[in-house]
Every structure is written in C-alpha cells, then in structure tokens.
C-alpha cells in the first residue's frame, strides 16, 4: 500500500514591494526643505542668483547687459552652495538619528541612497532653471532701463551648466556618503580642494597634475559655450577622483555601517 502526502497549505502572502523609487525620490525632495538649514540653503541659492543679476544691472555697461551675461555668472556662486545641499541630504539620516526608522521602512539601503542622489540631482537641475529665470528678469529690466536687453543665447551653454551643477552637488553627496557627518563632510569638502589648489599653485611639480585633478581648473570651461575634447577628458579624470571614488567608497561604507 502506498501513501500519498498532500501538499502542505501555507498562508504565506507574497512579500509586498517597498515604495517605488519615484516615491522615495519625492520623499527625499520634501526632506530637502523640511529642516531649517535646508530651507535657508534653498532660499539662499535663489537669493544669490537674484543678487548677482541685480549687481550686474548696475556695474555692467549697457551694451553688455544681455541674457548670456546675466546667466553665466550666476552659475558659480550657486555651484558653491549645491555641494552643501548634497551633504545635508545624505547626512540628515545620521545627524537627525532617523537612519534606524528609514532603513527599517526601506531595508535596501542602496534604494534610499539612489533616491537621495536623484533628489539632489533634480535640485541641481532646478537651480539651472532658477538661473535662467533670474537672467530673463534681468534682461527685461535691462531693456526697460536703457541697457541692451538682448536675448541672444548660445544653447550649448545650457547642457554645460547642467553638468556643472550636477557634478558639484554629487561631489558634495559623495563626501557626505563617505564621512556620514555633516560638519566634517562640509569642512573636508571645502578644505581638501582648496589645499590642493594652493599646493598646485605653489609647487612647480604639481602644475601639470593640477590641470587634470584640480576641479576649479577642469570645470571652468563649463561656464562657457565651447568645451574641447581635451577639456572634457581632463574634466572626466578630475571627476573620477573627486566624485566617483568618494561616491563608491561612501556607498560601501553606508551599506555596511551599523545603525544604532
């Protein structure tokens, strides 16, 4: 006689998927303005762009008051603040002690990190839009007050501006991932490139490497409409050192760090 065993009946339900990446990115975008520091930083970015255009209305000759002349100079001061925004976004979970809750709700930490990076990239692209908006207002005011008010614009400058701001914010995010401490990450990000620039200017042997590794040099062509193949190559090498390496090392550290 043979005995057959009925298959066991289980009441297991399929594991529900976590929040979508789009939803996580939306949450991280909201977090950028949730804290007082984040709100003030976002407001400061907009105010600085507007202040630069206002100053130019008074100091530029009438013939130089064009859309491009208002747009390009606003990119640099905004680009100096965007890395701080990237650091605040990455380090907020650890500085505000919300990492335990966040990683309990979304156990796959890499999804949280990707959402944070996507959020700061969108913020960087939005900052380019802010620069365009204030440049348009400046051009209108220039035309109304006797300036040239010309709308000529080389559209190759727009993708260069986007690369410039996205690279800046991701460099800050990379330092944030690597150090996971807001004050330390900000000081380190501001100090290391500055020290490298000073040393490369003082030491003759460092002049040639600086042309490939100093981001203040390699990113400068992005503020113009023309970027040569050699300049793209030097930019890629410098971003490999200051962006890709900190991001990769910081991701490994974030995935392995104990949450307490």
C-alpha atoms as a printed R data frame, in Angstrom:
    type eleno elety resid chain resno      x       y       z
1   ATOM     1    CA   UNK     A     1  0.000   0.000   0.000
2   ATOM     2    CA   UNK     A     2  1.306   3.395  -0.900
3   ATOM     3    CA   UNK     A     3  0.628   6.567   0.934
4   ATOM     4    CA   UNK     A     4  0.419   9.926  -0.746
5   ATOM     5    CA   UNK     A     5  1.106  13.094   1.145
6   ATOM     6    CA   UNK     A     6 -0.995  16.086   0.336
7   ATOM     7    CA   UNK     A     7  0.976  19.237  -0.353
8   ATOM     8    CA   UNK     A     8  1.175  21.480   2.652
9   ATOM     9    CA   UNK     A     9 -1.050  24.507   2.506
10  ATOM    10    CA   UNK     A    10  0.673  27.687   3.520
11  ATOM    11    CA   UNK     A    11 -0.850  31.001   4.285
12  ATOM    12    CA   UNK     A    12  2.166  32.959   3.216
13  ATOM    13    CA   UNK     A    13  1.398  36.084   1.321
14  ATOM    14    CA   UNK     A    14  3.771  37.478  -1.276
15  ATOM    15    CA   UNK     A    15  6.102  40.000   0.215
16  ATOM    16    CA   UNK     A    16  4.864  43.436  -0.664
17  ATOM    17    CA   UNK     A    17  7.203  45.593  -2.648
18  ATOM    18    CA   UNK     A    18  8.602  48.619  -0.916
19  ATOM    19    CA   UNK     A    19  7.933  52.180  -2.010
20  ATOM    20    CA   UNK     A    20  8.786  52.873  -5.624
21  ATOM    21    CA   UNK     A    21 11.958  54.760  -6.453
22  ATOM    22    CA   UNK     A    22  9.857  57.679  -7.694
23  ATOM    23    CA   UNK     A    23  8.042  57.857  -4.370
24  ATOM    24    CA   UNK     A    24 11.288  57.638  -2.403
25  ATOM    25    CA   UNK     A    25 12.740  60.430  -4.534
26  ATOM    26    CA   UNK     A    26  9.684  62.557  -3.821
27  ATOM    27    CA   UNK     A    27 10.132  61.949  -0.101
28  ATOM    28    CA   UNK     A    28 13.795  62.952  -0.306
29  ATOM    29    CA   UNK     A    29 12.890  66.099  -2.237
30  ATOM    30    CA   UNK     A    30 10.479  67.031   0.527
31  ATOM    31    CA   UNK     A    31 13.162  66.349   3.139
32  ATOM    32    CA   UNK     A    32 15.407  68.934   1.477
33  ATOM    33    CA   UNK     A    33 13.028  71.656   2.679
34  ATOM    34    CA   UNK     A    34 11.861  70.018   5.910
35  ATOM    35    CA   UNK     A    35 14.709  71.299   8.068
36  ATOM    36    CA   UNK     A    36 15.507  74.927   8.817
37  ATOM    37    CA   UNK     A    37 19.007  74.534   7.377
38  ATOM    38    CA   UNK     A    38 17.622  73.061   4.153
39  ATOM    39    CA   UNK     A    39 15.018  75.793   3.736
40  ATOM    40    CA   UNK     A    40 17.532  78.554   4.324
41  ATOM    41    CA   UNK     A    41 20.029  76.975   1.950
42  ATOM    42    CA   UNK     A    42 17.445  76.692  -0.840
43  ATOM    43    CA   UNK     A    43 16.335  80.272  -0.224
44  ATOM    44    CA   UNK     A    44 19.952  81.458  -0.223
45  ATOM    45    CA   UNK     A    45 20.600  79.791  -3.582
46  ATOM    46    CA   UNK     A    46 17.716  81.706  -5.138
47  ATOM    47    CA   UNK     A    47 18.655  84.978  -3.435
48  ATOM    48    CA   UNK     A    48 22.282  84.759  -4.519
49  ATOM    49    CA   UNK     A    49 21.293  84.192  -8.148
50  ATOM    50    CA   UNK     A    50 18.988  87.213  -7.956
51  ATOM    51    CA   UNK     A    51 21.645  89.314  -6.196
52  ATOM    52    CA   UNK     A    52 24.245  88.582  -8.884
53  ATOM    53    CA   UNK     A    53 21.868  89.774 -11.623
54  ATOM    54    CA   UNK     A    54 20.936  92.878  -9.606
55  ATOM    55    CA   UNK     A    55 24.582  93.841  -9.163
56  ATOM    56    CA   UNK     A    56 25.226  93.348 -12.876
57  ATOM    57    CA   UNK     A    57 22.418  95.761 -13.748
58  ATOM    58    CA   UNK     A    58 24.436  98.482 -12.003
59  ATOM    59    CA   UNK     A    59 28.017  97.559 -12.910
60  ATOM    60    CA   UNK     A    60 27.803  96.256 -16.492
61  ATOM    61    CA   UNK     A    61 27.924  98.613 -19.434
62  ATOM    62    CA   UNK     A    62 24.602  98.945 -21.243
63  ATOM    63    CA   UNK     A    63 25.898  97.019 -24.268
64  ATOM    64    CA   UNK     A    64 26.936  94.069 -22.068
65  ATOM    65    CA   UNK     A    65 23.564  93.621 -20.376
66  ATOM    66    CA   UNK     A    66 22.447  90.519 -22.278
67  ATOM    67    CA   UNK     A    67 20.762  87.262 -21.318
68  ATOM    68    CA   UNK     A    68 24.011  85.282 -21.508
69  ATOM    69    CA   UNK     A    69 25.878  87.893 -19.461
70  ATOM    70    CA   UNK     A    70 23.263  87.573 -16.708
71  ATOM    71    CA   UNK     A    71 23.022  83.776 -16.840
72  ATOM    72    CA   UNK     A    72 26.633  82.563 -16.797
73  ATOM    73    CA   UNK     A    73 27.948  84.472 -13.730
74  ATOM    74    CA   UNK     A    74 25.094  83.201 -11.544
75  ATOM    75    CA   UNK     A    75 26.203  79.587 -12.010
76  ATOM    76    CA   UNK     A    76 29.418  79.789  -9.971
77  ATOM    77    CA   UNK     A    77 28.093  81.063  -6.601
78  ATOM    78    CA   UNK     A    78 25.125  78.697  -6.827
79  ATOM    79    CA   UNK     A    79 27.525  75.858  -7.639
80  ATOM    80    CA   UNK     A    80 29.459  76.615  -4.453
81  ATOM    81    CA   UNK     A    81 26.344  76.061  -2.327
82  ATOM    82    CA   UNK     A    82 24.942  72.992  -4.063
83  ATOM    83    CA   UNK     A    83 27.545  70.585  -2.571
84  ATOM    84    CA   UNK     A    84 26.375  71.640   0.899
85  ATOM    85    CA   UNK     A    85 22.844  70.708  -0.137
86  ATOM    86    CA   UNK     A    86 24.094  67.282  -1.236
87  ATOM    87    CA   UNK     A    87 25.890  66.789   2.092
88  ATOM    88    CA   UNK     A    88 22.815  67.798   4.109
89  ATOM    89    CA   UNK     A    89 20.630  65.377   2.165
90  ATOM    90    CA   UNK     A    90 22.963  62.416   2.650
91  ATOM    91    CA   UNK     A    91 23.921  63.081   6.275
92  ATOM    92    CA   UNK     A    92 20.464  64.034   7.545
93  ATOM    93    CA   UNK     A    93 19.579  60.433   8.421
94  ATOM    94    CA   UNK     A    94 22.603  60.180  10.709
95  ATOM    95    CA   UNK     A    95 22.683  63.706  12.137
96  ATOM    96    CA   UNK     A    96 18.950  63.639  12.975
97  ATOM    97    CA   UNK     A    97 19.077  59.981  14.103
98  ATOM    98    CA   UNK     A    98 16.375  58.875  11.670
99  ATOM    99    CA   UNK     A    99 18.507  56.234   9.937
100 ATOM   100    CA   UNK     A   100 17.049  53.413  12.032
101 ATOM   101    CA   UNK     A   101 13.481  54.336  11.044
102 ATOM   102    CA   UNK     A   102 14.351  54.940   7.393
103 ATOM   103    CA   UNK     A   103 16.239  51.680   6.918
104 ATOM   104    CA   UNK     A   104 13.565  49.744   8.826
105 ATOM   105    CA   UNK     A   105 10.943  51.011   6.365
106 ATOM   106    CA   UNK     A   106 13.257  50.533   3.364
107 ATOM   107    CA   UNK     A   107 15.732  47.747   4.259
108 ATOM   108    CA   UNK     A   108 17.546  48.001   0.953
109 ATOM   109    CA   UNK     A   109 19.776  50.921   1.781
110 ATOM   110    CA   UNK     A   110 21.003  51.324  -1.771
111 ATOM   111    CA   UNK     A   111 17.477  52.346  -2.837
112 ATOM   112    CA   UNK     A   112 17.462  55.109  -0.241
113 ATOM   113    CA   UNK     A   113 20.864  56.310  -1.397
114 ATOM   114    CA   UNK     A   114 19.794  56.309  -5.056
115 ATOM   115    CA   UNK     A   115 16.653  58.270  -4.137
116 ATOM   116    CA   UNK     A   116 18.749  60.837  -2.264
117 ATOM   117    CA   UNK     A   117 21.123  61.196  -5.209
118 ATOM   118    CA   UNK     A   118 18.204  61.549  -7.624
119 ATOM   119    CA   UNK     A   119 16.668  64.233  -5.386
120 ATOM   120    CA   UNK     A   120 19.821  66.357  -5.238
121 ATOM   121    CA   UNK     A   121 20.367  65.969  -8.994
122 ATOM   122    CA   UNK     A   122 16.835  67.277  -9.592
123 ATOM   123    CA   UNK     A   123 17.564  70.139  -7.208
124 ATOM   124    CA   UNK     A   124 20.739  70.952  -9.152
125 ATOM   125    CA   UNK     A   125 18.817  70.976 -12.431
126 ATOM   126    CA   UNK     A   126 16.184  73.186 -10.813
127 ATOM   127    CA   UNK     A   127 18.944  75.619  -9.833
128 ATOM   128    CA   UNK     A   128 19.815  75.956 -13.528
129 ATOM   129    CA   UNK     A   129 16.158  76.831 -14.101
130 ATOM   130    CA   UNK     A   130 16.403  79.471 -11.361
131 ATOM   131    CA   UNK     A   131 19.468  80.965 -13.059
132 ATOM   132    CA   UNK     A   132 17.567  81.059 -16.352
133 ATOM   133    CA   UNK     A   133 14.598  82.744 -14.683
134 ATOM   134    CA   UNK     A   134 16.611  85.463 -12.957
135 ATOM   135    CA   UNK     A   135 18.600  86.029 -16.166
136 ATOM   136    CA   UNK     A   136 15.315  86.532 -18.027
137 ATOM   137    CA   UNK     A   137 14.124  89.027 -15.410
138 ATOM   138    CA   UNK     A   138 17.472  90.819 -15.597
139 ATOM   139    CA   UNK     A   139 17.246  91.024 -19.382
140 ATOM   140    CA   UNK     A   140 13.738  92.508 -19.174
141 ATOM   141    CA   UNK     A   141 14.874  95.070 -16.606
142 ATOM   142    CA   UNK     A   142 17.937  95.915 -18.691
143 ATOM   143    CA   UNK     A   143 15.766  96.578 -21.713
144 ATOM   144    CA   UNK     A   144 13.410  98.735 -19.654
145 ATOM   145    CA   UNK     A   145 16.215 100.806 -18.117
146 ATOM   146    CA   UNK     A   146 18.179 101.566 -21.269
147 ATOM   147    CA   UNK     A   147 20.510  98.545 -21.362
148 ATOM   148    CA   UNK     A   148 20.985  96.275 -24.360
149 ATOM   149    CA   UNK     A   149 18.455  93.736 -23.106
150 ATOM   150    CA   UNK     A   150 19.421  91.314 -25.876
151 ATOM   151    CA   UNK     A   151 18.136  87.732 -25.715
152 ATOM   152    CA   UNK     A   152 20.979  86.133 -27.667
153 ATOM   153    CA   UNK     A   153 21.926  82.832 -26.032
154 ATOM   154    CA   UNK     A   154 24.202  80.003 -27.108
155 ATOM   155    CA   UNK     A   155 22.164  76.910 -26.230
156 ATOM   156    CA   UNK     A   156 25.316  74.810 -25.847
157 ATOM   157    CA   UNK     A   157 25.812  76.665 -22.571
158 ATOM   158    CA   UNK     A   158 22.664  75.081 -21.120
159 ATOM   159    CA   UNK     A   159 23.859  71.423 -21.017
160 ATOM   160    CA   UNK     A   160 27.261  72.634 -19.811
161 ATOM   161    CA   UNK     A   161 25.550  74.478 -16.955
162 ATOM   162    CA   UNK     A   162 23.566  71.341 -16.096
163 ATOM   163    CA   UNK     A   163 26.750  69.211 -15.999
164 ATOM   164    CA   UNK     A   164 28.466  71.874 -13.871
165 ATOM   165    CA   UNK     A   165 25.739  71.986 -11.226
166 ATOM   166    CA   UNK     A   166 25.057  68.237 -11.167
167 ATOM   167    CA   UNK     A   167 28.782  67.496 -10.771
168 ATOM   168    CA   UNK     A   168 29.010  69.994  -7.902
169 ATOM   169    CA   UNK     A   169 26.068  68.563  -5.969
170 ATOM   170    CA   UNK     A   170 27.210  64.960  -6.498
171 ATOM   171    CA   UNK     A   171 30.708  65.774  -5.246
172 ATOM   172    CA   UNK     A   172 29.150  67.056  -2.042
173 ATOM   173    CA   UNK     A   173 26.943  63.967  -1.806
174 ATOM   174    CA   UNK     A   174 29.996  61.762  -2.268
175 ATOM   175    CA   UNK     A   175 31.785  63.385   0.674
176 ATOM   176    CA   UNK     A   176 28.597  63.071   2.710
177 ATOM   177    CA   UNK     A   177 28.343  59.344   1.980
178 ATOM   178    CA   UNK     A   178 31.997  58.824   2.781
179 ATOM   179    CA   UNK     A   179 32.013  60.665   6.129
180 ATOM   180    CA   UNK     A   180 28.335  60.489   7.257
181 ATOM   181    CA   UNK     A   181 28.846  63.550   9.438
182 ATOM   182    CA   UNK     A   182 27.545  66.927   8.297
183 ATOM   183    CA   UNK     A   183 30.138  69.321   9.806
184 ATOM   184    CA   UNK     A   184 33.056  67.019   8.992
185 ATOM   185    CA   UNK     A   185 31.868  66.476   5.418
186 ATOM   186    CA   UNK     A   186 31.367  70.212   4.775
187 ATOM   187    CA   UNK     A   187 34.759  71.167   6.215
188 ATOM   188    CA   UNK     A   188 36.534  68.340   4.379
189 ATOM   189    CA   UNK     A   189 34.847  69.149   1.066
190 ATOM   190    CA   UNK     A   190 35.774  72.817   1.336
191 ATOM   191    CA   UNK     A   191 39.273  72.232   2.719
192 ATOM   192    CA   UNK     A   192 40.735  69.457   0.568
193 ATOM   193    CA   UNK     A   193 40.192  71.044  -2.886
194 ATOM   194    CA   UNK     A   194 41.351  74.415  -1.530
195 ATOM   195    CA   UNK     A   195 44.557  72.928  -0.106
196 ATOM   196    CA   UNK     A   196 45.156  71.054  -3.357
197 ATOM   197    CA   UNK     A   197 44.690  74.256  -5.387
198 ATOM   198    CA   UNK     A   198 47.109  76.172  -3.157
199 ATOM   199    CA   UNK     A   199 49.746  73.432  -3.267
200 ATOM   200    CA   UNK     A   200 49.454  73.035  -7.030
201 ATOM   201    CA   UNK     A   201 49.972  76.793  -7.440
202 ATOM   202    CA   UNK     A   202 52.994  76.837  -5.118
203 ATOM   203    CA   UNK     A   203 54.782  73.631  -6.142
204 ATOM   204    CA   UNK     A   204 56.112  73.566  -9.684
205 ATOM   205    CA   UNK     A   205 55.960  69.768  -9.912
206 ATOM   206    CA   UNK     A   206 52.204  69.841  -9.273
207 ATOM   207    CA   UNK     A   207 51.324  72.248 -12.079
208 ATOM   208    CA   UNK     A   208 50.841  69.520 -14.663
209 ATOM   209    CA   UNK     A   209 48.812  67.133 -12.428
210 ATOM   210    CA   UNK     A   210 46.649  70.079 -11.331
211 ATOM   211    CA   UNK     A   211 45.495  70.548 -14.918
212 ATOM   212    CA   UNK     A   212 43.912  67.094 -14.635
213 ATOM   213    CA   UNK     A   213 42.969  66.891 -10.954
214 ATOM   214    CA   UNK     A   214 42.004  70.412  -9.850
215 ATOM   215    CA   UNK     A   215 38.233  70.739 -10.353
216 ATOM   216    CA   UNK     A   216 38.422  74.534 -10.116
217 ATOM   217    CA   UNK     A   217 40.501  74.336 -13.316
218 ATOM   218    CA   UNK     A   218 38.831  71.438 -15.132
219 ATOM   219    CA   UNK     A   219 35.263  72.670 -14.530
220 ATOM   220    CA   UNK     A   220 35.921  76.262 -15.554
221 ATOM   221    CA   UNK     A   221 35.314  75.623 -19.301
222 ATOM   222    CA   UNK     A   222 31.749  74.534 -18.469
223 ATOM   223    CA   UNK     A   223 30.936  78.174 -17.734
224 ATOM   224    CA   UNK     A   224 31.356  78.880 -21.444
225 ATOM   225    CA   UNK     A   225 29.723  77.586 -24.595
226 ATOM   226    CA   UNK     A   226 32.809  75.900 -26.072
227 ATOM   227    CA   UNK     A   227 34.439  72.861 -24.446
228 ATOM   228    CA   UNK     A   228 37.139  70.971 -26.354
229 ATOM   229    CA   UNK     A   229 37.702  67.207 -26.318
230 ATOM   230    CA   UNK     A   230 40.853  67.683 -24.230
231 ATOM   231    CA   UNK     A   231 38.942  69.732 -21.679
232 ATOM   232    CA   UNK     A   232 36.248  67.024 -21.445
233 ATOM   233    CA   UNK     A   233 38.998  64.458 -20.857
234 ATOM   234    CA   UNK     A   234 40.594  66.460 -18.031
235 ATOM   235    CA   UNK     A   235 37.160  67.033 -16.512
236 ATOM   236    CA   UNK     A   236 36.434  63.295 -16.587
237 ATOM   237    CA   UNK     A   237 39.705  62.483 -14.803
238 ATOM   238    CA   UNK     A   238 39.133  65.078 -12.084
239 ATOM   239    CA   UNK     A   239 35.550  63.914 -11.513
240 ATOM   240    CA   UNK     A   240 36.753  60.329 -11.275
241 ATOM   241    CA   UNK     A   241 38.946  61.351  -8.334
242 ATOM   242    CA   UNK     A   242 36.663  63.842  -6.580
243 ATOM   243    CA   UNK     A   243 33.218  62.409  -7.434
244 ATOM   244    CA   UNK     A   244 33.237  58.735  -8.445
245 ATOM   245    CA   UNK     A   245 35.733  57.490  -5.840
246 ATOM   246    CA   UNK     A   246 34.033  59.193  -2.833
247 ATOM   247    CA   UNK     A   247 30.603  58.057  -4.069
248 ATOM   248    CA   UNK     A   248 31.700  54.438  -4.496
249 ATOM   249    CA   UNK     A   249 33.606  54.270  -1.197
250 ATOM   250    CA   UNK     A   250 30.811  56.105   0.603
251 ATOM   251    CA   UNK     A   251 28.175  53.729  -0.752
252 ATOM   252    CA   UNK     A   252 30.128  50.734   0.540
253 ATOM   253    CA   UNK     A   253 30.505  52.380   3.954
254 ATOM   254    CA   UNK     A   254 26.802  53.305   4.133
255 ATOM   255    CA   UNK     A   255 25.696  49.772   3.241
256 ATOM   256    CA   UNK     A   256 27.952  48.239   5.912
257 ATOM   257    CA   UNK     A   257 27.621  50.735   8.764
258 ATOM   258    CA   UNK     A   258 25.769  49.616  11.864
259 ATOM   259    CA   UNK     A   259 22.661  51.646  12.684
260 ATOM   260    CA   UNK     A   260 22.243  52.341  16.365
